[in-house]
Each structure stands twice: as C-alpha cells, then as structure tokens.
Amino acid sequence: MKNIDSYTFKNIINNAGIAFMGIPVKESMNYMPYGMKIRDTLYTKAMEMLNNNGYQKVMLSDFVNPDTLTEIDKVAKISSGYMRIENRNLMIAAGHEVNAYIYIKELLKHGYQSSDLPMKIYNLGPVYRTNKNTKFPFNLGERKSFLECYSVFKTEKDAEMELEFAINWNRMIIKNLLHIPSVEVVRPTSTNKKISQRTICIDSITPLNETVITGMTYFHNDIFTKALNLRYKNQIESRTAYAHSIHFGLSENILFSYLLNSCDGKNLRLYSFLAPIQVKILDALNDSAYDNEINTLGNMLKENHIRYVTEKITRKKINAKIANNELQGIPVSILLKKEYNDIEIYSISNNVQELITITSDINTNLSKILNVIVTLLDKNDKKIREDMELREKESIVECYNLNELDEIVKYGKIAKVHLKNTDEKVHIVESHLTGGEVLGFGLEKEYAEDIVTQEKVDTIAFVSRRS
C-alpha cells in the first residue's frame, strides 16, 4: 500500500473537485459541489440509521449565550476543570454538549409534545475547534462539521444499553460500510476526558503514518445532567432525580480518512455507492448519427439505478478526460471511438483499459456493455475493500519488547502490545516513546506476557502516533 504526504493529498482533493483546502483564508476548507454530493451521501446513510433508532434531528447554535457560561463553569467544576473556554463567545471546548443538554432540559421544562425521557437528538453542524499542528490534512482551520448525537435516560442502566447502539452505529459506518482500516479502543483512564466516565473511540489508520480519531462514544452518565440540573420525576420514590446521558458521533475526519486510504497516490477511488457519477460515457465518435444508441445505453443505466454522465469529446482529449475521471474516483468510464468503419468500445476502471467490443452496430452490444459495467462496479468496490483490509493488516505490528516499541511507532505503524490496564503501565510505555501514545485498550481479550512486567495478562493495548 502506498503512503501519501499531506501536501500531495491536498492537491488531489483540490484538483478532483472535492474541496478547496487551505485557501483562501485561515486555511479553511470549502466543499465544491462534487465533494458536497459525496459528503451528503455518506451523512445521509449515517442519519438514516439514527432516524430508525428514534433519534430526531435538531439545530444547535454555534454560539454560546453569555448567560450560558455559568452553566459551562458548573460542568468544569464537576469534570475537574476539563471544559475550558479560550474564546468566551464560542463553544470550542468539546462540541455542543452544554447546548444539547440545555436544549433537552428546555423541551422537558416546557412540556413540548412528545417531550419525555428517553430523549434522543442529533445535530449536524459546525463546531469551532482549536487548530492543531498535525499532518492530517483536514485539521486546517478552526471549524469543522460534526454529526453529534445525544440521548438522555432516567436510569444509568438504560443509558448503558444505548451505549451499545452508539458503539455499533460508529462500527457500522466506519467498519461495515466504508471498511476504513482502524482500531477500536477504550481510552485509558489517564487520557480519558474528564467529562466522560468511559470513552470508546475508533482510530483510523492513515497513509500519513498517524492515526486519527474518527468515531467517538462517551458515557457521560450524570456529569452534565448534574451540572445543568437536568432532572426527571421518579414516580416510585416521589422525588426528582438526575438523568443519565451518552454522547457519540462522527466528524468529517471520517470522509477524509476514507479518501486518504482509498487514494492510490495519484487518484481518488470511490465506492460506487458514494460516487456522484458511477459511470462516465465518453463519446469520441464525433457523429450525431449514434446519439440514439448512446441515449438508449443511458436509459438502460437509469433503469438499473446507475448514475451516469455522457460527454461528447474530441479524439485528442481522450487521454485527458480518462485521467480526470480517474482523478475524481469515477468507478467506470466507457469510451466509444471510431477506427475506419468500426466502432471500438472500451471500459476503464481501476487504471485498467479493456476492449469490450469492435462493432458496426452499438445497439446489438448494449446488453454486453451494461453487464460489463455492473461487473466492474462490483470489482471496483471489492478492490477498494481488499486494499483497506490490507493496509490494516500491514499497519498493525505485534510488539513484545519495550526496546522495539519506539521504532515501530516512529515508522508509522500501530504497535499491538499486551499491557495491564493501569495508569502506571500506560505511563511506563509512553515514557519509551519519542512520539506517540497509548491509543487505548482493545475490546477483545487475549492472554500473553505483559510488555512491562512479563506477567500473564489478557488485555491488549494499541500504541501509535495520533493526529
């Protein structure tokens, strides 16, 4: 699998029509129409899963009312000062948590229709973040979009049950839908955010020799609800009690982790379900007599729910058009050109150009062309999945010796070590690193010798550089 540097990737994103990256001001990122279609397709699938589980979409403000700052201070006190407001006009501490829970509190207070616990909401919108010094190309400016989900329950047990849905939701999108190479971990208590009693995150492996957090699930329990006085009426005990909450979601890191991993160093590669254009028909025949046949092919694609675009081109632009299609990650291109009295029809997919047929009658070959397209779309998706799986396999390295750990991490790999889950052991491991950290502990159990003490343990930790 090829690595790619951040500068090259930014150029590809720009040239492919996904987004303007790093321009014009403050290294901001602005989506172009082609990129927006890809982004919307992905987020629509993610939101469909939320809708099916009873979550309702809301719109939360980017800005914090000055009166709300006292509420943030209360959370800061309960969470040992984690919530810090660097610019007291913006919510840049940890997303929309305070806004979300105040919103739920107001719904319950005013008794809006269907306002009762459990309450499940999600917000898709911008969050202001402090800029980071990192190679990950998305972390350019102060603002990025998050799909944030919040749910509040009467009991801790109910919140714990919803935590399973949240973990699986992240897993379904990152692993089952996109197959992004990644590791899923429970954060060590020493690095876990104070606003969360337990944090599960999925770190994407990237060709930049760093991992980046892609999906997060926080078990807030009553940290926010206690600070913000979010209560419910306990009918059994005839008193009010603090509710319990969880928070989970995705940022645009998910899209850029996917694009980074699918990139072959020169071109993007898109799954057919993500591609705004699944098939590009390049008509280099320069003869309108064949328009009806090409329109018929287009209708056949439409009937099979395949998104396509037809473009008339001159022969001298064939190579440039094919190159641009590959750059944009269009899964399949079909080229028609005339040689003497025959029509040559080619398919181009995954940098491979193949002759479909030489004919004098396009109509008699339409079914054959359609079958080739369907087959190539399937092969395209399978090839991307296989490459993703290969990167994950090649990136995770078993490590049994502390002296070897730093070299593994330094070269951009993820070290899989056996380690007892204590703050002391985490600090010992991290003291052997010139760069990197313990990402967290794996969810599966596996017996082997602890990398620090050589005693038998069943806990696995993953160590790498994290963006």
C-alpha positions in Angstrom: 0.0 0.0 0.0 1.3 3.4 -1.0 1.8 6.2 1.5 1.0 9.7 0.6 2.0 13.1 2.1 -0.4 15.7 3.3 0.6 18.3 0.6 0.1 15.8 -2.3 -3.3 14.8 -0.9 -4.5 18.4 -0.6 -3.6 19.0 -4.2 -5.5 15.9 -5.2 -8.6 17.0 -3.3 -8.4 20.4 -4.9 -7.9 19.0 -8.5 -10.5 16.4 -8.1 -13.2 19.0 -7.3 -13.8 17.8 -3.7 -12.9 20.9 -1.8 -10.7 24.0 -1.7 -8.2 23.1 1.0 -6.1 25.7 2.7 -7.5 28.7 0.8 -8.4 31.5 0.7 -8.2 32.5 4.4 -7.1 30.9 7.7 -6.5 27.6 5.9 -10.3 27.0 5.8 -11.8 24.2 3.7 -14.7 24.8 1.4 -16.6 22.0 -0.3 -17.2 22.1 -4.0 -20.4 20.7 -5.5 -18.9 17.3 -6.4 -17.4 17.0 -2.9 -20.7 18.0 -1.3 -22.5 15.2 -3.1 -20.1 12.6 -1.7 -20.3 14.1 1.8 -24.1 14.3 1.7 -24.4 10.6 0.6 -22.3 9.5 3.5 -24.0 11.6 6.1 -27.5 10.7 4.8 -26.7 7.0 5.4 -25.5 7.7 8.9 -28.6 9.8 9.7 -30.9 7.2 8.3 -29.6 4.7 11.0 -30.2 7.3 13.7 -33.8 8.0 12.4 -34.5 4.3 12.5 -33.5 4.2 16.2 -35.7 7.0 17.3 -33.3 10.0 17.1 -34.6 13.4 16.0 -32.6 16.0 14.1 -32.3 19.4 15.8 -30.3 22.6 15.1 -28.0 23.7 17.8 -26.3 27.1 17.8 -22.6 27.5 17.2 -22.5 30.3 19.7 -22.9 30.3 23.4 -25.1 32.9 25.1 -23.0 34.8 27.7 -25.5 33.7 30.4 -24.8 30.1 29.5 -21.1 30.5 30.5 -22.2 30.0 34.1 -23.5 26.6 33.1 -20.2 25.7 31.4 -18.4 26.7 34.6 -20.6 24.3 36.6 -19.6 21.4 34.2 -16.0 22.5 34.5 -16.2 22.2 38.3 -17.8 18.7 38.2 -15.5 17.5 35.5 -12.3 18.7 37.3 -11.8 21.7 35.1 -11.9 19.9 31.7 -14.1 22.4 30.0 -12.0 25.4 29.0 -13.3 28.3 27.0 -10.5 30.0 25.2 -12.7 32.4 23.4 -15.7 33.1 25.6 -18.0 33.8 22.7 -17.5 30.3 21.2 -18.2 26.8 22.2 -14.9 25.2 21.3 -14.3 23.0 24.4 -16.0 19.8 23.4 -18.6 20.3 20.8 -22.2 21.1 21.6 -22.6 19.2 24.8 -23.8 22.1 27.0 -26.1 23.4 24.3 -27.5 20.0 23.7 -28.4 19.2 27.3 -29.8 22.7 27.9 -31.9 22.2 24.8 -33.3 18.9 26.2 -33.9 20.5 29.6 -35.9 23.2 28.0 -38.0 20.7 26.0 -38.9 18.8 29.1 -39.5 22.0 31.1 -42.0 23.4 28.7 -43.7 20.1 28.0 -43.5 20.2 24.3 -45.4 17.4 22.5 -43.7 14.0 22.9 -41.1 15.6 25.2 -40.3 12.9 27.8 -37.4 10.7 28.7 -35.8 9.0 27.0 -34.8 11.9 24.7 -32.7 11.3 21.6 -31.4 14.1 19.4 -28.7 14.7 16.8 -27.2 17.8 15.3 -25.2 18.1 12.1 -23.3 21.3 12.0 -20.1 23.2 12.6 -18.1 23.2 15.8 -15.2 25.6 16.5 -12.0 23.8 17.4 -8.5 24.9 18.3 -6.2 24.5 15.3 -3.7 21.6 15.7 -0.2 21.2 14.4 -0.7 17.9 12.6 -0.1 16.2 9.2 -3.7 15.2 9.0 -5.0 17.4 6.1 -8.4 18.1 7.4 -7.2 19.8 10.6 -6.7 23.1 8.7 -8.9 25.6 10.3 -10.9 26.3 13.4 -14.2 24.9 12.2 -15.3 21.5 11.2 -18.7 19.8 11.0 -19.7 17.1 13.4 -22.7 14.7 13.4 -23.3 14.8 17.2 -25.8 12.6 18.9 -27.1 13.0 22.5 -29.5 10.8 24.4 -30.8 11.2 28.0 -32.4 8.4 30.1 -33.9 8.0 33.5 -31.6 5.3 34.7 -27.9 4.5 34.3 -28.8 1.0 33.1 -30.9 2.5 30.2 -28.0 4.8 29.2 -25.6 1.8 29.3 -27.9 -0.1 26.9 -28.0 2.9 24.5 -24.2 2.9 24.6 -24.2 -0.4 22.8 -26.3 1.1 20.0 -23.9 4.1 19.8 -20.8 1.8 19.6 -22.4 -0.3 16.9 -23.5 2.8 14.9 -19.9 4.0 14.7 -18.8 0.5 13.8 -21.4 0.1 11.1 -20.4 3.2 9.3 -16.6 3.1 9.7 -16.0 -0.7 9.5 -19.0 -2.3 7.8 -19.9 0.5 5.3 -16.6 2.1 4.5 -14.1 -0.6 5.7 -11.7 2.0 6.8 -8.6 0.4 8.4 -8.8 1.2 12.1 -8.6 0.0 15.7 -11.3 0.3 18.2 -10.2 1.0 21.8 -11.4 2.1 25.2 -9.3 5.1 26.2 -7.0 4.7 29.2 -8.3 6.4 32.3 -5.2 8.7 32.4 -6.1 10.2 29.0 -9.9 9.9 29.1 -11.7 13.2 29.0 -13.0 14.2 32.4 -16.5 14.7 31.0 -16.7 11.0 30.3 -16.7 8.0 32.7 -15.8 5.8 29.7 -14.8 6.7 26.2 -14.7 4.3 23.2 -13.1 5.5 20.1 -12.3 4.2 16.6 -8.9 5.4 15.4 -8.5 5.3 11.6 -5.2 4.2 10.2 -3.9 6.6 7.6 -1.1 6.5 5.0 0.3 9.6 6.8 1.9 7.4 9.4 -0.6 8.7 12.0 -3.9 7.5 13.3 -6.8 9.9 13.6 -9.9 9.6 15.8 -12.9 9.0 13.5 -15.7 7.9 15.7 -16.3 8.6 19.4 -18.7 7.3 22.1 -18.8 8.9 25.5 -20.6 7.6 28.6 -21.3 10.9 30.3 -23.5 9.3 33.0 -24.7 12.2 35.2 -21.7 14.6 34.8 -23.6 17.0 32.5 -27.1 16.4 33.8 -26.0 17.1 37.4 -24.1 20.3 36.4 -27.1 21.5 34.3 -29.7 20.3 36.8 -31.4 18.1 34.2 -33.8 16.0 36.3 -36.8 13.8 35.9 -39.7 12.9 38.2 -39.1 9.5 39.9 -42.6 8.3 40.4 -41.7 5.4 42.7 -39.7 7.5 45.2 -41.9 10.6 44.6 -38.8 12.8 44.1 -36.8 14.2 41.2 -33.5 12.5 40.2 -30.7 13.4 37.9 -30.9 11.8 34.4 -28.1 9.9 32.7 -26.7 10.6 29.3 -24.4 9.4 26.5 -22.9 11.3 23.6 -21.5 9.9 20.3 -20.8 10.9 16.8 -18.6 11.4 13.8 -16.7 14.3 12.4 -15.6 15.0 8.8 -12.5 13.0 9.7 -14.4 10.0 8.6 -14.7 11.2 5.0 -11.1 12.3 4.8 -9.9 9.1 6.4 -11.7 7.2 3.7 -10.4 9.4 0.9 -6.8 9.1 2.2 -7.0 5.4 2.4 -8.7 4.9 -0.9 -6.2 7.2 -2.7 -3.6 5.4 -4.8 -1.1 8.2 -4.6 -2.3 10.0 -7.7 -6.1 9.5 -7.9 -9.1 9.1 -5.6 -11.1 5.9 -5.6 -14.8 6.0 -4.6 -17.1 3.1 -3.7 -19.9 3.0 -6.3 -22.5 3.9 -3.6 -20.5 7.1 -2.7 -19.7 8.2 -6.3 -21.8 11.0 -7.6 -21.0 9.7 -11.1 -20.7 5.9 -11.2 -20.3 5.7 -15.0 -18.9 8.4 -17.4 -19.6 7.7 -21.1 -17.0 9.4 -23.3 -18.4 9.8 -26.8 -15.5 10.4 -29.1 -17.4 9.2 -32.2 -17.9 12.8 -33.5 -21.0 11.7 -35.3 -24.6 12.6 -34.1 -25.9 9.5 -36.0 -25.1 7.4 -32.9 -26.8 9.7 -30.4 -29.9 7.5 -30.2 -27.9 4.4 -29.4 -25.9 6.2 -26.7 -29.2 7.6 -25.3 -30.6 4.0 -25.2 -27.5 2.9 -23.2 -28.1 5.8 -20.8 -31.7 4.8 -20.3 -30.6 1.2 -19.6 -28.3 2.5 -16.9 -31.0 4.7 -15.5 -33.4 1.7 -15.3 -30.7 -0.2 -13.3 -30.3 2.8 -10.9 -26.8 3.6 -12.1 -25.8 7.2 -12.0 -24.1 8.3 -15.3 -23.0 11.2 -17.4 -22.4 11.3 -21.1 -19.9 13.7 -22.6 -19.0 14.3 -26.2 -15.2 14.8 -26.7 -12.7 15.1 -29.5 -10.2 12.3 -30.0 -7.3 14.4 -28.8 -9.0 14.9 -25.4 -9.5 11.2 -24.8 -6.4 10.7 -22.5 -7.0 13.9 -20.6 -10.7 13.0 -19.9 -9.8 9.5 -18.8 -7.1 10.9 -16.5 -9.6 13.4 -15.0 -12.2 10.6 -14.4 -9.6 8.5 -12.6 -8.6 11.5 -10.5 -12.2 12.1 -9.4 -12.6 8.4 -8.5 -15.3 7.7 -11.0 -15.5 3.9 -10.8 -16.1 3.2 -14.5 -15.6 5.0 -17.8 -16.9 3.8 -21.2 -15.1 5.1 -24.2 -16.5 5.0 -27.8 -14.3 5.9 -30.7 -14.3 5.2 -34.4 -11.5 3.5 -36.3 -12.1 3.5 -40.0 -15.7 2.0 -40.3 -15.7 0.2 -37.0 -16.7 1.4 -33.5 -14.3 0.5 -30.7 -15.9 0.4 -27.2 -13.6 0.3 -24.2 -14.1 0.2 -20.4 -11.7 1.9 -18.0 -11.7 1.0 -14.3 -9.0 0.9 -11.6 -6.5 2.2 -14.1 -7.1 -0.7 -16.5 -8.5 -0.1 -20.0 -10.0 -3.1 -21.7 -11.7 -3.5 -25.1 -15.3 -4.5 -24.8 -16.1 -5.0 -28.5 -15.4 -3.8 -32.0 -18.7 -3.4 -33.9 -20.6 -1.5 -36.5 -23.8 -1.7 -34.6 -23.9 -0.3 -31.0 -27.5 -1.5 -30.4 -26.6 -5.2 -30.6 -23.9 -4.7 -27.9 -25.9 -2.7 -25.3 -26.6 -5.6 -23.0 -23.0 -6.7 -23.1 -21.8 -3.1 -22.2 -24.3 -3.0 -19.3 -23.1 -6.4 -18.0 -19.5 -5.2 -18.2 -20.4 -2.0 -16.2 -22.3 -3.9 -13.5 -19.3 -6.3 -13.1 -16.8 -3.5 -13.0 -18.7 -1.6 -10.4 -18.7 -4.7 -8.2 -15.0 -5.3 -8.8 -14.2 -1.6 -8.0 -15.8 -1.9 -4.6 -14.2 -5.2 -3.9 -10.8 -3.9 -4.8 -11.1 -0.9 -2.5 -12.3 -3.1 0.4 -9.4 -5.5 -0.1 -6.9 -2.7 -0.2 -8.4 -1.2 3.0 -8.1 -4.6 4.7 -4.5 -5.0 3.5 -3.5 -1.6 4.9 -5.0 -2.5 8.3 -3.2 -5.9 8.3 0.2 -4.3 7.3 -0.1 -1.4 9.8 -0.6 -3.4 13.0 2.5 -5.0 14.3 2.8 -7.3 17.3 5.4 -6.0 19.8 6.7 -7.9 22.8 9.7 -5.8 23.7 9.7 -2.2 25.0 13.1 -1.5 23.3 11.4 -2.2 19.9 8.3 -0.1 20.6 9.7 3.3 19.7 11.0 2.1 16.3 7.6 0.6 15.3 5.7 3.8 16.2 8.4 6.0 14.6 7.8 4.4 11.3 4.1 5.0 11.4 2.9 1.6 12.5 0.5 0.7 15.2 2.1 -1.5 17.9 -0.2 -4.1 19.4 1.1 -4.9 22.9 -0.1 -6.8 25.9 -0.5 -4.5 28.9 -2.3 -4.4 32.1 -4.9 -1.6 32.1 -3.5 0.8 34.7 -2.3 4.4 34.6 1.1 3.4 35.8 1.6 0.9 33.0 0.4 3.4 30.4 2.9 6.0 31.6 5.8 3.4 31.5 5.0 2.5 27.9 4.7 6.1 26.8 8.0 7.0 28.5 9.7 4.8 25.9 8.2 6.8 23.0 9.8 9.9 21.4 6.4 10.4 19.7 3.1 8.6 20.1 0.8 7.4 22.8 -1.3 4.5 24.1 -4.4 4.9 22.0 -6.4 2.7 24.3 -7.2 -0.9 25.2 -8.8 -3.4 22.8 -12.3 -4.8 23.4 -11.2 -8.4 22.9 -9.3 -10.5 25.5 -6.1 -12.4 24.6 -3.6 -13.9 27.0 0.1 -13.2 26.7 3.0 -11.6 28.6 2.7 -8.0 29.8 5.3 -5.9 27.8 6.4 -4.2 31.1 6.4 -7.0 33.7 6.2 -10.2 31.7 3.3 -11.4 33.9 0.4 -13.1 32.1 -2.4 -10.6 31.2 -5.4 -10.8 28.9 -5.6 -7.1 28.0 -4.3 -5.6 24.7 -3.3 -2.1 24.1 -2.6 -0.2 20.8 0.2 2.3 20.6 0.9 4.8 17.7 1.2 8.4 16.7 -2.2 10.1 16.8 -3.1 13.2 14.8 
